[in-house]
């Protein structure tokens, strides 16, 4: 198989992209809204304005944006380490958790190595895997929209280098319990890195997911992946981090693009950790709205599982998905549709959430229009 030739405006053939790149599906971001009446609920962003301390730190740091940031992000790594009870040598940072994940895959996988993850899960997983020349091994979700850890354990081969566990899972919101993940880790060979992706961990109720730090201390082949993009409201600054054994964390720092985390992002992340109480108060409001929406949707007759993220997931076939997307578009609500699987709705302000509930009420089981016949 050869890559497609790329024509140039001058009629000459340009250099070819790698086959892996030519056939790579693009990452699909959440749709953006521009009108004042649009509810942008497609990207799982925080609907709150930035934390005041973070905004002030960015404004102050902007005065030195002519200088390169600290490439080692030493102050930020030390602050994260103090927060989690680890050392700075165990922390690596990058441009969002997806940027750190790319460092993980680059650092561990050679061509043909296997990266295993549940599906459907975070959309970037297969893209980053293919880009690295590795092989993606997708394990279907179970009946609870969660990870089928038994099937994942059975799918491990000699080429498995990396296993990604997203908890709470994006886009379904289902967490992995401490008991289940510990049983899984005890069965995985120690030369396989198991990444616990906790991009939404702040939104999970206590006890609904694993104690990842305890698991990391018990299983050295565990790495934890987190971000400041969601609960901390720094999506536009791009900063995330991994916790891993010192040798692995050092490798992740080596594979990072130099200066990939800006000085503004580093400063904002540090002060955001210092403002954790304020962040948690905001998260508490999202949890209350999540429960309110879940309860009302169940009363309407919708079938959905409880979510531990800042979003709700509705499983939908092709016809229902088309109805939902059309109804939300007409209502000025942007949601995230996954072809053949379902729809994810970010939880935002009560007024936006009420618009979602009103739209879904008209399409609830028993109320939705009958499919057209030919």
Order of alpha helices (4+ residues) and beta strands (2+ residues): beta-beta-alpha-beta-alpha-alpha-beta-alpha-beta-alpha-beta-alpha-beta-alpha-beta-alpha-beta-beta-alpha-alpha-alpha-beta-alpha-beta-beta-beta-alpha
